[in-house]
């Protein structure tokens, strides 16, 4: 197990009250596994990713991470929230992140070489042989050695994202949190970048948390998928299981929106009523009930439990047993 | 490499910057080597005949008391540059310190620092200086720099705070943070370089502002008591009737020099702005 998140909760305090960005999210990630976090904008998937690396401080919950550095070479599960500053800094070598916006995630005043070297410098691991390592990394992500001295503005969006990926890998991490890594890119570049991420995952035996709103992207890359709605995980299962046999009406609605490559296919899109619930003032019971076409009275009153309905298939819906939902 | 030569290209063909820095350089050299061309100390009574127009002996004439105007002028220039450098430098430094801290930390730290900035901003500088000057018998040039620096920083702080706010939410700052970089280094390596052009401009404006403030203070008699400056020269000139008696050589050089230096600094400022902001460039 590479990562275990238990009851992770993040509330943002605002003048209008607490915004429940993330509520009691629990999941775990095996070594070398790719876990997709999917959902609409504002559902808390980015918050989840950033809280795991402690860019945001959680309101509650536990984050266990298998750290080799803190175990002095032997893997050891540590609770990230109980670490002091010095220990957390050490762990930061083992977790890295790739952001959505390839323009903003590279400092325009630093050369590509300096950007990739930065994590090494911070952790005192930059030595005479590091330039060779960086060049190898650059070549591994599909750039050239002579790009080393150039500046970010000289590159295209896809190339910049490759630089960001090289930077994320420069300290040989175990876990990479990919926060919508391809959604700012062109479709053709998306595929290339996804394939690169997959190859790297194989080569370095990385675990990914892959945050994305595009379900076809998530399906393509993920081993397992968690679907989120207003700060809660509503369904979690193997990628294949989830896409073929969704158990939550929200997943079904999302899947029906995925475009099919067959022009003769008569799509029956499920148009959801209303807007995403306001996370600072969520509805009673199940947060999804105002938009759910299967909702009954119970859904308005009681919040459904997140339970393992079939083996390794978790869902939070009162009517999951009786409903026959359509996948793709 | 390409970027550097581009900056150089636009620097060399920007007339505003070239003329501005030319004027500043001229006065700077004059301030540095000028005093070696005169035998007299600035406040020394050199000529027994009192006020004299410029001659081969006294290049800029003498004052009502027979002091050498040229000696006062070049030494006053030195004082002017010292005030600009120290006063403007101190203002920029304090402003950077407060602006970066408030902008980067945000939250309650920002609230407190911002309130403090606004308070200092609305304090009438001149009134405070009047009170302080009333208590101090002897005032030095260094003290004047200190006054100016410690009252001029709020504008710098506010502007840098705003820029830091916008930069610290950029993702490369998040990346540095989650790689374990310390806040001071994030500010130094990630945030400050992205507003370097701005910091340079702020310093130049503070430099010019400090010179103007110093001249104002000197002119109304709140300047240093034990030295000479361009502002003090003008104060003495007005006080001892240089205007009604037509002793133009006494007050024109300091007035012209202050105007030229501050004007040149503003011209440099506009020129640099054009170089840093491609949109403003004249093709």
Interface residues (C-beta under 8 A of the other chain):
Chain A: X50 X53 X54 X55 X88 X89 X92 X93 X95 X96 X97 X99 X100 X101 X104 X105 X106 X107 X108 X109 X110 X118 X119 X122 X123 X151 X167
Chain B: X3 X170 X171 X172 X174 X175 X176 X177 X178 X179 X180 X181 X189 X190 X193 X194 X196
